[in-house]
C-alpha cells in the first residue's frame, strides 16, 4: 500500500512547524483575494441619492459620503477630514463642518475656514441624473492637487 502523504508538501518529516507555516500561507492566500475583491467592488462605484428639496446636509456613513445642498448647488464630500482622516461633523448652529480632533472648520461648500488643515474638504465626483444625483465614491478631488477638478465637482440646481 502506498503512503498517502508521499509528495505532500508537509510530508512526514515536515513536522508541526512546517504544518503551521503552510496553513498560515494558505490562510493568507485566501484572505488576500477577498480583500482585493472588496476593493475592486468599490472601484468606480456610483452611489445614487435623491436630490434634496431644500438646503441640507446628509451623511451616508456606509459609503463615507457627505451630501450637501447649499444655495442652489449640490456637493458630495468624503466623510474624513483631509488633515488626519477624522470623521467630520456638521454643526447645525454654526452652519459649518468641524473636525473634532484638531478643530479644523469648513463652510458648507467645503472651503477651509480655520484649524490645522491646509485645504478644503475632499470633494467626490458628482452628476445629476433625473431626480437623483450620482456620486462616484472612488473619484476624489483634493483642492491642493486638482483645483479645477475640485471646483468642478458640483451640481448646479435649477
C-alpha positions as CSV (number, residue, x, y, z in Angstrom):
1,X,0.0,0.0,0.0
2,X,1.4,3.4,-0.9
3,X,1.8,6.2,1.6
4,X,-0.9,8.9,1.0
5,X,1.4,11.5,2.4
6,X,4.1,10.9,-0.2
7,X,4.6,14.0,-2.3
8,X,2.6,16.1,0.2
9,X,4.1,19.5,0.8
10,X,4.0,18.7,4.6
11,X,5.5,15.2,4.2
12,X,6.3,13.0,7.2
13,X,9.3,15.0,8.2
14,X,7.8,18.4,7.9
15,X,6.7,18.4,11.5
16,X,4.4,20.7,13.3
17,X,6.2,24.0,12.4
18,X,6.0,23.1,8.7
19,X,2.3,22.3,9.0
20,X,1.5,25.7,10.7
21,X,3.7,27.6,8.2
22,X,1.8,26.1,5.2
23,X,-1.6,26.6,7.0
24,X,-0.7,30.2,7.6
25,X,0.3,30.7,4.0
26,X,-2.9,29.1,2.8
27,X,-5.0,31.4,5.1
28,X,-3.1,34.4,3.8
29,X,-3.6,33.3,0.2
30,X,-7.3,33.1,0.7
31,X,-7.6,36.4,2.6
32,X,-5.8,38.5,0.1
33,X,-8.1,37.8,-2.9
34,X,-11.1,38.6,-0.7
35,X,-9.6,42.0,0.2
36,X,-8.8,42.6,-3.4
37,X,-12.3,41.7,-4.4
38,X,-13.7,44.0,-1.8
39,X,-11.5,46.9,-3.1
40,X,-12.4,46.2,-6.7
41,X,-16.1,46.1,-5.7
42,X,-15.9,49.7,-4.7
43,X,-13.9,50.8,-7.8
44,X,-16.0,53.1,-10.0
45,X,-18.8,52.6,-7.6
46,X,-21.7,55.0,-8.4
47,X,-24.0,55.7,-5.5
48,X,-27.4,57.3,-6.1
49,X,-29.2,59.7,-3.8
50,X,-32.5,61.6,-4.3
51,X,-31.8,65.3,-4.8
52,X,-32.7,67.1,-1.5
53,X,-35.6,69.6,-1.9
54,X,-34.1,72.2,0.4
55,X,-30.7,73.2,1.8
56,X,-29.5,70.3,4.0
57,X,-26.6,68.1,5.0
58,X,-27.0,64.3,4.9
59,X,-24.3,61.7,5.9
60,X,-24.0,58.2,4.5
61,X,-21.7,56.5,6.9
62,X,-21.6,53.3,5.0
63,X,-20.4,54.9,1.7
64,X,-18.5,57.6,3.7
65,X,-20.2,60.4,1.8
66,X,-21.5,63.8,2.9
67,X,-24.1,65.2,0.6
68,X,-24.8,68.9,0.9
69,X,-27.4,71.1,-0.8
70,X,-26.5,74.7,-0.3
71,X,-27.6,77.8,-2.0
72,X,-28.7,76.1,-5.3
73,X,-25.7,73.8,-5.5
74,X,-25.1,70.2,-4.6
75,X,-21.8,68.8,-3.3
76,X,-20.5,65.4,-2.3
77,X,-17.6,65.2,0.1
78,X,-15.5,62.4,1.6
79,X,-16.6,61.9,5.2
80,X,-13.0,62.3,6.6
81,X,-11.2,65.5,7.4
82,X,-8.3,66.0,4.9
83,X,-5.9,66.8,7.8
84,X,-5.8,63.4,9.5
85,X,-8.9,61.4,8.3
86,X,-11.0,62.0,11.3
87,X,-14.8,61.8,10.7
88,X,-16.2,65.3,10.1
89,X,-19.3,66.6,11.9
90,X,-21.9,69.1,10.8
91,X,-22.5,71.9,13.3
92,X,-26.1,73.0,12.6
93,X,-26.0,76.0,14.8
94,X,-22.9,77.4,13.1
95,X,-23.7,76.1,9.6
96,X,-20.3,74.6,9.1
97,X,-18.3,71.3,9.4
98,X,-15.8,70.7,12.1
99,X,-13.1,68.1,12.7
100,X,-13.4,67.0,16.4
101,X,-9.8,66.1,16.6
102,X,-8.0,69.4,15.7
103,X,-11.0,71.7,15.3
104,X,-10.5,72.5,11.6
105,X,-13.6,74.1,10.2
106,X,-15.2,74.3,6.7
107,X,-18.0,76.1,5.0
108,X,-21.0,74.1,3.6
109,X,-19.2,74.1,0.2
110,X,-16.1,72.5,1.7
111,X,-13.9,75.6,1.8
112,X,-11.4,75.6,4.6
113,X,-12.0,78.3,7.3
114,X,-9.6,77.6,10.2
115,X,-7.7,75.0,12.1
116,X,-4.8,72.7,11.3
117,X,-5.9,71.5,7.9
118,X,-4.4,73.3,4.9
119,X,-7.0,72.8,2.3
120,X,-10.7,72.3,1.7
121,X,-12.7,69.1,2.2
122,X,-12.2,66.4,-0.4
123,X,-14.9,66.5,-3.0
124,X,-16.3,63.5,-4.8
125,X,-17.3,63.3,-8.4
126,X,-21.0,64.1,-8.7
127,X,-23.5,64.4,-11.5
128,X,-27.2,64.8,-11.9
129,X,-29.4,62.0,-13.4
130,X,-33.1,63.0,-13.5
131,X,-34.3,63.4,-9.9
132,X,-31.2,61.8,-8.5
133,X,-27.6,62.7,-8.0
134,X,-24.9,60.1,-8.8
135,X,-21.7,60.2,-6.6
136,X,-18.7,58.3,-7.7
137,X,-17.1,57.3,-4.3
138,X,-13.8,56.4,-6.0
139,X,-13.2,59.7,-7.7
140,X,-12.0,62.2,-5.2
141,X,-10.7,65.7,-5.9
142,X,-8.2,67.3,-3.5
143,X,-8.2,71.1,-3.6
144,X,-4.4,71.5,-3.4
145,X,-3.8,68.8,-6.0
146,X,-6.5,69.3,-8.6
147,X,-8.1,72.7,-8.1
148,X,-10.0,72.5,-11.4
149,X,-11.5,69.1,-10.6
150,X,-12.3,70.2,-7.1
151,X,-14.0,73.4,-8.3
152,X,-15.9,71.5,-10.9
153,X,-17.2,68.8,-8.6
154,X,-20.6,70.4,-8.1
155,X,-24.1,70.1,-9.5
156,X,-25.9,73.4,-10.2
157,X,-29.6,73.1,-9.5
158,X,-32.3,74.8,-11.4
